[in-house]
């Protein structure tokens, strides 16, 4: 089944956070520590995944942050500061290296497109010794996790890749939106920042985990 899903493609664009990096658990813990200091109720992991969305500012509003009292920039900076302290404690998703090796052996080229800060994205990919798997590593220029659509459009403009030969693989509805914006197909992984029932609404292939690419 994996072969039939991917045989038409020559290039994979990967999302990073939640798709290749297993970081949803620390995001919940950091968020709850921030909510606690503001006397706001904590969220469970299930609630986090059900409500998580892009742009991040909309999600912060959902869980109770009051932007009439403090700025989004300050809240985002607080989250990033805590995330940066802990990011290297995050593991890769199970079978990440095997999956990347599998597609490399099939002569598919691979890139990363992330809402993560460009410098930090390159740094953590280097930390995991994954840099050589990717022809391009594309992040954002700030820490505010706005839409990836503009970055994706610029990536396509600068590359010689054909949209119908690309599949975008991510873990959120926003990844589907990015794929749609650049006219590529999309596969979603229900082991990251949003639950399977939410991803299925996109009407694309949804796998339970990254490892499914090796076992289907």
C-alpha positions as CSV (number, residue, x, y, z in Angstrom):
1,X,0.0,0.0,0.0
2,X,2.9,2.4,0.8
3,X,4.2,1.9,-2.7
4,X,0.9,2.6,-4.3
5,X,0.4,5.7,-2.2
6,X,3.8,7.2,-3.1
7,X,4.8,5.8,-6.4
8,X,3.7,8.9,-8.4
9,X,6.0,11.2,-6.4
10,X,9.6,12.2,-6.8
11,X,9.8,14.6,-3.8
12,X,8.5,14.7,-0.2
13,X,8.1,17.9,1.8
14,X,8.0,17.0,5.5
15,X,6.6,19.1,8.4
16,X,9.0,18.9,11.4
17,X,7.3,19.5,14.8
18,X,4.8,16.7,15.5
19,X,5.6,14.9,12.2
20,X,9.2,13.9,12.5
21,X,9.9,15.3,16.0
22,X,7.7,14.0,18.9
23,X,7.2,17.2,20.9
24,X,3.5,17.4,21.6
25,X,4.0,16.2,25.2
26,X,6.4,19.0,26.1
27,X,4.1,21.6,24.4
28,X,1.3,20.5,26.7
29,X,3.5,20.7,29.8
30,X,4.9,24.2,28.9
31,X,1.4,25.4,28.1
32,X,0.1,24.2,31.4
33,X,2.9,25.9,33.3
34,X,2.1,29.2,31.6
35,X,-1.7,28.7,32.3
36,X,-0.9,28.0,36.0
37,X,1.0,31.2,36.5
38,X,-2.1,33.1,35.2
39,X,-4.5,31.1,37.4
40,X,-6.1,29.6,34.3
41,X,-7.2,25.9,34.1
42,X,-4.8,23.4,32.6
43,X,-5.5,21.4,29.5
44,X,-5.2,17.6,29.1
45,X,-3.3,16.2,26.2
46,X,-6.6,15.3,24.5
47,X,-7.9,18.8,24.9
48,X,-4.7,20.2,23.6
49,X,-4.9,18.2,20.4
50,X,-8.5,18.8,19.9
51,X,-8.1,22.6,20.1
52,X,-4.6,23.2,18.7
53,X,-4.6,25.3,15.6
54,X,-2.8,27.8,13.4
55,X,-2.1,30.6,13.6
56,X,-1.0,30.0,17.2
57,X,-2.5,33.2,18.5
58,X,-5.9,31.8,17.8
59,X,-5.1,28.7,19.9
60,X,-3.8,30.8,22.8
61,X,-7.1,32.7,22.8
62,X,-9.0,29.4,23.0
63,X,-7.2,28.2,26.1
64,X,-7.8,31.5,27.9
65,X,-4.9,33.9,27.4
66,X,-6.2,37.5,27.6
67,X,-4.5,39.7,25.0
68,X,-6.0,42.8,26.5
69,X,-3.7,42.2,29.5
70,X,-0.6,41.1,27.8
71,X,0.8,41.0,24.3
72,X,0.9,37.9,22.0
73,X,4.6,38.6,21.5
74,X,5.3,38.3,25.2
75,X,3.4,35.1,25.5
76,X,5.0,33.6,22.4
77,X,8.4,34.6,23.7
78,X,7.7,32.9,27.1
79,X,6.7,29.7,25.4
80,X,9.7,29.7,23.1
81,X,12.1,30.3,26.0
82,X,10.7,27.3,27.8
83,X,10.6,25.2,24.6
84,X,14.2,26.0,23.8
85,X,15.3,24.7,27.2
86,X,13.7,21.4,26.6
87,X,13.7,20.8,22.9
88,X,16.7,18.5,22.8
89,X,15.0,16.2,25.2
90,X,12.3,15.5,22.6
91,X,12.7,12.2,20.7
92,X,12.2,11.7,17.0
93,X,8.9,10.0,16.1
94,X,9.4,6.2,16.2
95,X,11.0,4.9,13.0
96,X,11.8,8.4,11.7
97,X,15.3,7.5,10.5
98,X,14.1,4.2,9.0
99,X,11.4,6.0,7.1
100,X,13.8,8.7,5.8
101,X,16.2,6.0,4.7
102,X,13.4,4.0,3.1
103,X,12.4,6.9,0.9
104,X,16.0,7.9,0.1
105,X,16.6,4.3,-1.1
106,X,13.6,4.8,-3.4
107,X,15.3,7.8,-4.9
108,X,12.8,10.3,-3.6
109,X,14.3,13.6,-2.6
110,X,13.1,15.1,0.6
111,X,12.8,18.6,2.2
112,X,11.5,20.1,5.4
113,X,9.0,23.0,5.6
114,X,8.3,24.1,9.2
115,X,6.7,27.0,11.2
116,X,9.8,26.7,13.4
117,X,12.4,29.5,13.4
118,X,14.9,28.9,10.5
119,X,18.1,28.9,12.6
120,X,16.7,26.7,15.4
121,X,15.2,24.3,12.8
122,X,18.6,23.8,11.2
123,X,20.2,23.5,14.6
124,X,17.9,20.7,15.8
125,X,18.0,18.8,12.6
126,X,21.8,18.9,12.8
127,X,21.5,17.7,16.4
128,X,19.7,14.6,15.2
129,X,22.2,14.1,12.3
130,X,19.4,14.3,9.7
131,X,20.7,17.2,7.6
132,X,22.0,15.0,4.8
133,X,18.5,13.6,4.1
134,X,17.1,16.9,3.0
135,X,17.7,19.0,-0.2
136,X,16.1,22.0,1.5
137,X,15.3,23.0,5.1
138,X,12.8,25.8,5.2
139,X,11.7,27.5,8.4
140,X,10.2,30.9,9.3
141,X,12.1,34.1,10.1
142,X,10.5,34.7,13.5
143,X,9.2,32.7,16.5
144,X,5.5,33.4,16.1
145,X,4.4,30.3,14.2
146,X,2.3,32.1,11.6
147,X,1.1,30.4,8.5
148,X,3.6,28.4,6.4
149,X,1.8,29.2,3.2
150,X,4.1,32.1,2.1
151,X,7.2,30.1,2.9
152,X,5.9,27.2,0.9
153,X,5.0,29.4,-2.1
154,X,8.5,30.9,-2.0
155,X,10.0,27.4,-1.8
156,X,8.1,26.3,-4.9
157,X,9.0,29.5,-6.8
158,X,12.7,28.9,-6.1
159,X,12.7,25.2,-6.9
160,X,12.3,23.3,-10.2
161,X,9.9,20.8,-8.6
162,X,6.6,20.1,-10.2
163,X,3.6,20.2,-7.8
164,X,2.0,17.0,-9.1
165,X,5.2,15.1,-8.3
166,X,5.3,16.3,-4.6
167,X,3.5,15.0,-1.5
168,X,3.4,17.1,1.6
169,X,3.5,15.0,4.8
170,X,2.4,16.7,8.1
171,X,0.4,16.3,11.3
172,X,-2.1,19.2,11.2
173,X,-4.9,20.6,9.1
174,X,-2.6,23.6,8.5
175,X,-0.2,21.2,6.7
176,X,-3.1,20.2,4.4
177,X,-3.9,23.9,3.8
178,X,-0.3,24.5,2.9
179,X,-0.3,21.5,0.5
180,X,-3.5,22.8,-1.1
181,X,-2.1,26.3,-1.5
182,X,0.9,25.0,-3.5
183,X,-1.2,22.4,-5.4
184,X,0.5,19.3,-4.0
185,X,-1.0,16.2,-2.5
186,X,-1.0,15.6,1.2
187,X,-0.7,12.8,3.7
188,X,-1.4,13.4,7.3
189,X,0.0,11.6,10.4
190,X,-2.3,11.2,13.4
191,X,0.5,11.0,16.0
192,X,1.3,14.7,16.4
193,X,-0.5,17.9,17.4
194,X,-4.0,17.1,16.1
195,X,-6.2,14.0,16.5
196,X,-7.2,11.6,13.7
197,X,-10.9,12.5,13.7
198,X,-9.9,16.1,13.0
199,X,-7.5,15.2,10.2
200,X,-9.9,12.9,8.5
201,X,-12.1,16.0,7.7
202,X,-9.4,17.0,5.1
203,X,-10.4,14.0,3.0
204,X,-6.8,12.9,2.4
205,X,-4.8,9.8,3.4
206,X,-4.4,9.8,7.2
207,X,-1.9,7.3,8.8
208,X,-1.9,6.4,12.5
209,X,1.9,6.9,12.8
210,X,5.0,7.6,10.8
211,X,6.0,3.9,11.2
212,X,3.0,2.9,9.0
213,X,5.0,3.9,6.0
214,X,7.1,0.8,6.7
215,X,4.4,-1.7,7.5
216,X,1.4,-0.9,5.3
